[in-house]
């Protein structure tokens, strides 16, 4: 669970509810890294766009290498990945 205050799905207004639906997985789960942006929905969209660009955009690194870097950084930060 995030240690940053966020808006629960059942309390989300129409715009935020749409973002929750867009960024949730097939089971309806939304990553906390996106959920913490619920108090500023445009930042949720920007964060998601940046993440997608970093992980799937053109790069000399493969997707696997990028994922390995993300896991290593998360571990170094003692953060759940």
N, CA, C and O atoms as a GROMACS GRO file, in nm:
protein
  324
    1UNK      N    1   0.084  -0.119   0.000
    1UNK     CA    2   0.000   0.000   0.000
    1UNK      C    3   0.088   0.124   0.000
    1UNK      O    4   0.191   0.128   0.068
    2UNK      N    5   0.048   0.224  -0.074
    2UNK     CA    6   0.124   0.348  -0.083
    2UNK      C    7   0.117   0.425   0.048
    2UNK      O    8   0.016   0.418   0.120
    3UNK      N    9   0.222   0.496   0.080
    3UNK     CA   10   0.226   0.580   0.199
    3UNK      C   11   0.187   0.723   0.166
    3UNK      O   12   0.194   0.811   0.251
    4UNK      N   13   0.146   0.745   0.043
    4UNK     CA   14   0.101   0.876  -0.003
    4UNK      C   15  -0.051   0.869  -0.016
    4UNK      O   16  -0.105   0.772  -0.069
    5UNK      N   17  -0.117   0.971   0.030
    5UNK     CA   18  -0.264   0.974   0.023
    5UNK      C   19  -0.308   0.967  -0.123
    5UNK      O   20  -0.248   1.029  -0.210
    6UNK      N   21  -0.413   0.892  -0.147
    6UNK     CA   22  -0.469   0.882  -0.282
    6UNK      C   23  -0.620   0.867  -0.273
    6UNK      O   24  -0.676   0.841  -0.166
    7UNK      N   25  -0.686   0.885  -0.387
    7UNK     CA   26  -0.830   0.874  -0.395
    7UNK      C   27  -0.868   0.730  -0.426
    7UNK      O   28  -0.820   0.672  -0.524
    8UNK      N   29  -0.955   0.672  -0.344
    8UNK     CA   30  -1.002   0.537  -0.369
    8UNK      C   31  -1.087   0.534  -0.496
    8UNK      O   32  -1.148   0.634  -0.533
    9UNK      N   33  -1.089   0.420  -0.559
    9UNK     CA   34  -1.165   0.404  -0.684
    9UNK      C   35  -1.312   0.442  -0.666
    9UNK      O   36  -1.370   0.507  -0.753
   10UNK      N   37  -1.372   0.403  -0.554
   10UNK     CA   38  -1.515   0.432  -0.534
   10UNK      C   39  -1.542   0.579  -0.501
   10UNK      O   40  -1.658   0.620  -0.500
   11UNK      N   41  -1.439   0.657  -0.475
   11UNK     CA   42  -1.454   0.800  -0.448
   11UNK      C   43  -1.410   0.886  -0.566
   11UNK      O   44  -1.420   1.009  -0.562
   12UNK      N   45  -1.363   0.821  -0.672
   12UNK     CA   46  -1.310   0.894  -0.788
   12UNK      C   47  -1.422   0.958  -0.868
   12UNK      O   48  -1.527   0.897  -0.891
   13UNK      N   49  -1.399   1.080  -0.910
   13UNK     CA   50  -1.493   1.146  -1.001
   13UNK      C   51  -1.484   1.083  -1.139
   13UNK      O   52  -1.401   0.995  -1.160
   14UNK      N   53  -1.567   1.126  -1.232
   14UNK     CA   54  -1.572   1.062  -1.364
   14UNK      C   55  -1.439   1.062  -1.439
   14UNK      O   56  -1.403   0.961  -1.500
   15UNK      N   57  -1.366   1.174  -1.435
   15UNK     CA   58  -1.237   1.181  -1.506
   15UNK      C   59  -1.134   1.087  -1.448
   15UNK      O   60  -1.065   1.016  -1.521
   16UNK      N   61  -1.123   1.086  -1.316
   16UNK     CA   62  -1.027   0.999  -1.250
   16UNK      C   63  -1.068   0.852  -1.265
   16UNK      O   64  -0.982   0.766  -1.283
   17UNK      N   65  -1.196   0.824  -1.257
   17UNK     CA   66  -1.245   0.687  -1.275
   17UNK      C   67  -1.206   0.635  -1.414
   17UNK      O   68  -1.171   0.518  -1.429
   18UNK      N   69  -1.214   0.722  -1.513
   18UNK     CA   70  -1.175   0.684  -1.649
   18UNK      C   71  -1.027   0.648  -1.655
   18UNK      O   72  -0.989   0.551  -1.721
   19UNK      N   73  -0.943   0.727  -1.586
   19UNK     CA   74  -0.799   0.697  -1.583
   19UNK      C   75  -0.773   0.567  -1.508
   19UNK      O   76  -0.690   0.486  -1.550
   20UNK      N   77  -0.842   0.547  -1.396
   20UNK     CA   78  -0.826   0.422  -1.322
   20UNK      C   79  -0.858   0.303  -1.412
   20UNK      O   80  -0.785   0.204  -1.413
   21UNK      N   81  -0.966   0.313  -1.487
   21UNK     CA   82  -1.004   0.204  -1.578
   21UNK      C   83  -0.900   0.186  -1.689
   21UNK      O   84  -0.866   0.073  -1.724
   22UNK      N   85  -0.851   0.296  -1.744
   22UNK     CA   86  -0.755   0.290  -1.854
   22UNK      C   87  -0.624   0.224  -1.812
   22UNK      O   88  -0.565   0.147  -1.888
   23UNK      N   89  -0.577   0.255  -1.691
   23UNK     CA   90  -0.445   0.209  -1.649
   23UNK      C   91  -0.447   0.084  -1.560
   23UNK      O   92  -0.342   0.036  -1.520
   24UNK      N   93  -0.564   0.033  -1.531
   24UNK     CA   94  -0.574  -0.090  -1.450
   24UNK      C   95  -0.548  -0.212  -1.538
   24UNK      O   96  -0.569  -0.208  -1.659
   25UNK      N   97  -0.503  -0.320  -1.475
   25UNK     CA   98  -0.480  -0.443  -1.551
   25UNK      C   99  -0.613  -0.516  -1.573
   25UNK      O  100  -0.719  -0.467  -1.535
   26UNK      N  101  -0.606  -0.632  -1.634
   26UNK     CA  102  -0.727  -0.708  -1.668
   26UNK      C  103  -0.812  -0.743  -1.546
   26UNK      O  104  -0.932  -0.763  -1.558
   27UNK      N  105  -0.748  -0.752  -1.429
   27UNK     CA  106  -0.822  -0.785  -1.306
   27UNK      C  107  -0.870  -0.661  -1.232
   27UNK      O  108  -0.929  -0.671  -1.124
   28UNK      N  109  -0.844  -0.543  -1.289
   28UNK     CA  110  -0.888  -0.420  -1.226
   28UNK      C  111  -0.790  -0.361  -1.127
   28UNK      O  112  -0.823  -0.266  -1.056
   29UNK      N  113  -0.668  -0.416  -1.119
   29UNK     CA  114  -0.568  -0.366  -1.026
   29UNK      C  115  -0.490  -0.250  -1.089
   29UNK      O  116  -0.451  -0.256  -1.206
   30UNK      N  117  -0.467  -0.147  -1.010
   30UNK     CA  118  -0.390  -0.031  -1.054
   30UNK      C  119  -0.264  -0.024  -0.971
   30UNK      O  120  -0.270  -0.030  -0.848
   31UNK      N  121  -0.149  -0.012  -1.037
   31UNK     CA  122  -0.022  -0.003  -0.964
   31UNK      C  123  -0.022   0.120  -0.874
   31UNK      O  124  -0.070   0.226  -0.912
   32UNK      N  125   0.034   0.104  -0.754
   32UNK     CA  126   0.040   0.215  -0.660
   32UNK      C  127   0.119   0.333  -0.717
   32UNK      O  128   0.089   0.448  -0.685
   33UNK      N  129   0.219   0.305  -0.800
   33UNK     CA  130   0.300   0.413  -0.857
   33UNK      C  131   0.214   0.508  -0.940
   33UNK      O  132   0.248   0.625  -0.954
   34UNK      N  133   0.105   0.458  -0.996
   34UNK     CA  134   0.010   0.545  -1.067
   34UNK      C  135  -0.098   0.597  -0.974
   34UNK      O  136  -0.141   0.712  -0.986
   35UNK      N  137  -0.143   0.515  -0.882
   35UNK     CA  138  -0.252   0.553  -0.791
   35UNK      C  139  -0.216   0.678  -0.709
   35UNK      O  140  -0.304   0.759  -0.679
   36UNK      N  141  -0.088   0.694  -0.674
   36UNK     CA  142  -0.051   0.810  -0.592
   36UNK      C  143  -0.068   0.942  -0.667
   36UNK      O  144  -0.060   1.049  -0.606
   37UNK      N  145  -0.090   0.935  -0.796
   37UNK     CA  146  -0.114   1.056  -0.875
   37UNK      C  147  -0.262   1.095  -0.877
   37UNK      O  148  -0.300   1.190  -0.945
   38UNK      N  149  -0.344   1.024  -0.804
   38UNK     CA  150  -0.489   1.046  -0.811
   38UNK      C  151  -0.532   1.186  -0.768
   38UNK      O  152  -0.637   1.234  -0.810
   39UNK      N  153  -0.451   1.252  -0.687
   39UNK     CA  154  -0.486   1.388  -0.645
   39UNK      C  155  -0.453   1.490  -0.753
   39UNK      O  156  -0.493   1.606  -0.745
   40UNK      N  157  -0.380   1.445  -0.855
   40UNK     CA  158  -0.344   1.532  -0.968
   40UNK      C  159  -0.351   1.446  -1.094
   40UNK      O  160  -0.247   1.406  -1.147
   41UNK      N  161  -0.472   1.417  -1.144
   41UNK     CA  162  -0.488   1.324  -1.256
   41UNK      C  163  -0.402   1.352  -1.379
   41UNK      O  164  -0.355   1.256  -1.441
   42UNK      N  165  -0.377   1.478  -1.419
   42UNK     CA  166  -0.289   1.497  -1.534
   42UNK      C  167  -0.150   1.438  -1.511
   42UNK      O  168  -0.086   1.389  -1.605
   43UNK      N  169  -0.102   1.443  -1.386
   43UNK     CA  170   0.030   1.385  -1.359
   43UNK      C  171   0.028   1.233  -1.375
   43UNK      O  172   0.130   1.173  -1.408
   44UNK      N  173  -0.088   1.170  -1.352
   44UNK     CA  174  -0.100   1.025  -1.373
   44UNK      C  175  -0.079   0.993  -1.521
   44UNK      O  176  -0.007   0.900  -1.556
   45UNK      N  177  -0.143   1.071  -1.606
   45UNK     CA  178  -0.127   1.050  -1.750
   45UNK      C  179   0.017   1.073  -1.793
   45UNK      O  180   0.072   0.994  -1.869
   46UNK      N  181   0.078   1.181  -1.744
   46UNK     CA  182   0.217   1.211  -1.781
   46UNK      C  183   0.313   1.103  -1.732
   46UNK      O  184   0.404   1.063  -1.804
   47UNK      N  185   0.292   1.056  -1.610
   47UNK     CA  186   0.377   0.951  -1.555
   47UNK      C  187   0.365   0.824  -1.642
   47UNK      O  188   0.466   0.762  -1.676
   48UNK      N  189   0.243   0.788  -1.675
   48UNK     CA  190   0.222   0.668  -1.756
   48UNK      C  191   0.288   0.684  -1.894
   48UNK      O  192   0.353   0.591  -1.942
   49UNK      N  193   0.272   0.800  -1.955
   49UNK     CA  194   0.333   0.823  -2.086
   49UNK      C  195   0.486   0.816  -2.079
   49UNK      O  196   0.550   0.758  -2.168
   50UNK      N  197   0.545   0.873  -1.975
   50UNK     CA  198   0.690   0.867  -1.958
   50UNK      C  199   0.735   0.723  -1.938
   50UNK      O  200   0.832   0.679  -2.000
   51UNK      N  201   0.665   0.649  -1.853
   51UNK     CA  202   0.699   0.509  -1.828
   51UNK      C  203   0.695   0.429  -1.959
   51UNK      O  204   0.788   0.354  -1.989
   52UNK      N  205   0.588   0.444  -2.035
   52UNK     CA  206   0.574   0.371  -2.162
   52UNK      C  207   0.688   0.406  -2.257
   52UNK      O  208   0.742   0.318  -2.324
   53UNK      N  209   0.722   0.534  -2.262
   53UNK     CA  210   0.832   0.576  -2.349
   53UNK      C  211   0.964   0.514  -2.305
   53UNK      O  212   1.040   0.462  -2.387
   54UNK      N  213   0.991   0.519  -2.175
   54UNK     CA  214   1.117   0.464  -2.123
   54UNK      C  215   1.127   0.314  -2.142
   54UNK      O  216   1.235   0.261  -2.170
   55UNK      N  217   1.015   0.245  -2.126
   55UNK     CA  218   1.019   0.098  -2.131
   55UNK      C  219   0.999   0.041  -2.271
   55UNK      O  220   1.044  -0.070  -2.298
   56UNK      N  221   0.933   0.113  -2.360
   56UNK     CA  222   0.904   0.055  -2.492
   56UNK      C  223   0.950   0.142  -2.608
   56UNK      O  224   0.943   0.098  -2.723
   57UNK      N  225   0.997   0.263  -2.581
   57UNK     CA  226   1.043   0.351  -2.689
   57UNK      C  227   1.177   0.304  -2.745
   57UNK      O  228   1.239   0.211  -2.694
   58UNK      N  229   1.219   0.370  -2.852
   58UNK     CA  230   1.348   0.335  -2.914
   58UNK      C  231   1.461   0.351  -2.814
   58UNK      O  232   1.467   0.451  -2.741
   59UNK      N  233   1.549   0.252  -2.811
   59UNK     CA  234   1.660   0.253  -2.716
   59UNK      C  235   1.760   0.147  -2.755
   59UNK      O  236   1.723   0.046  -2.814
   60UNK      N  237   1.888   0.168  -2.724
   60UNK     CA  238   1.986   0.061  -2.746
   60UNK      C  239   1.968  -0.055  -2.647
   60UNK      O  240   2.026  -0.162  -2.665
   61UNK      N  241   1.889  -0.032  -2.542
   61UNK     CA  242   1.863  -0.136  -2.442
   61UNK      C  243   1.740  -0.216  -2.482
   61UNK      O  244   1.642  -0.161  -2.533
   62UNK      N  245   1.745  -0.346  -2.457
   62UNK     CA  246   1.628  -0.430  -2.482
   62UNK      C  247   1.526  -0.408  -2.371
   62UNK      O  248   1.557  -0.350  -2.267
   63UNK      N  249   1.405  -0.454  -2.394
   63UNK     CA  250   1.301  -0.444  -2.291
   63UNK      C  251   1.345  -0.520  -2.166
   63UNK      O  252   1.323  -0.474  -2.054
   64UNK      N  253   1.406  -0.637  -2.184
   64UNK     CA  254   1.454  -0.716  -2.071
   64UNK      C  255   1.560  -0.640  -1.992
   64UNK      O  256   1.557  -0.640  -1.869
   65UNK      N  257   1.653  -0.575  -2.060
   65UNK     CA  258   1.756  -0.497  -1.990
   65UNK      C  259   1.693  -0.383  -1.910
   65UNK      O  260   1.734  -0.355  -1.798
   66UNK      N  261   1.594  -0.318  -1.968
   66UNK     CA  262   1.526  -0.208  -1.898
   66UNK      C  263   1.454  -0.258  -1.775
   66UNK      O  264   1.455  -0.194  -1.670
   67UNK      N  265   1.390  -0.374  -1.788
   67UNK     CA  266   1.321  -0.434  -1.672
   67UNK      C  267   1.421  -0.471  -1.564
   67UNK      O  268   1.394  -0.452  -1.445
   68UNK      N  269   1.536  -0.525  -1.603
   68UNK     CA  270   1.638  -0.561  -1.505
   68UNK      C  271   1.688  -0.438  -1.431
   68UNK      O  272   1.710  -0.443  -1.310
   69UNK      N  273   1.706  -0.327  -1.502
   69UNK     CA  274   1.748  -0.202  -1.437
   69UNK      C  275   1.640  -0.156  -1.339
   69UNK      O  276   1.672  -0.115  -1.227
   70UNK      N  277   1.515  -0.164  -1.379
   70UNK     CA  278   1.405  -0.123  -1.291
   70UNK      C  279   1.400  -0.208  -1.165
   70UNK      O  280   1.378  -0.156  -1.055
   71UNK      N  281   1.422  -0.338  -1.179
   71UNK     CA  282   1.422  -0.427  -1.063
   71UNK      C  283   1.540  -0.394  -0.971
   71UNK      O  284   1.524  -0.388  -0.849
   72UNK      N  285   1.657  -0.372  -1.030
   72UNK     CA  286   1.776  -0.341  -0.949
   72UNK      C  287   1.758  -0.209  -0.873
   72UNK      O  288   1.793  -0.200  -0.756
   73UNK      N  289   1.704  -0.108  -0.939
   73UNK     CA  290   1.682   0.022  -0.874
   73UNK      C  291   1.578   0.007  -0.764
   73UNK      O  292   1.594   0.063  -0.656
   74UNK      N  293   1.471  -0.067  -0.790
   74UNK     CA  294   1.369  -0.088  -0.687
   74UNK      C  295   1.427  -0.159  -0.566
   74UNK      O  296   1.397  -0.124  -0.452
   75UNK      N  297   1.510  -0.260  -0.591
   75UNK     CA  298   1.573  -0.334  -0.481
   75UNK      C  299   1.666  -0.242  -0.401
   75UNK      O  300   1.666  -0.244  -0.278
   76UNK      N  301   1.744  -0.161  -0.472
   76UNK     CA  302   1.836  -0.068  -0.404
   76UNK      C  303   1.759   0.034  -0.320
   76UNK      O  304   1.807   0.078  -0.216
   77UNK      N  305   1.639   0.070  -0.365
   77UNK     CA  306   1.555   0.164  -0.291
   77UNK      C  307   1.465   0.096  -0.189
   77UNK      O  308   1.383   0.160  -0.124
   78UNK      N  309   1.481  -0.036  -0.176
   78UNK     CA  310   1.398  -0.114  -0.084
   78UNK      C  311   1.250  -0.093  -0.114
   78UNK      O  312   1.168  -0.072  -0.024
   79UNK      N  313   1.218  -0.098  -0.243
   79UNK     CA  314   1.083  -0.071  -0.292
   79UNK      C  315   1.025  -0.196  -0.359
   79UNK      O  316   1.095  -0.265  -0.432
   80UNK      N  317   0.898  -0.223  -0.334
   80UNK     CA  318   0.831  -0.336  -0.398
   80UNK      C  319   0.820  -0.309  -0.548
   80UNK      O  320   0.778  -0.200  -0.588
   81UNK      N  321   0.855  -0.405  -0.629
   81UNK     CA  322   0.846  -0.388  -0.774
   81UNK      C  323   0.741  -0.481  -0.828
   81UNK      O  324   0.717  -0.483  -0.949
   0.00000   0.00000   0.00000
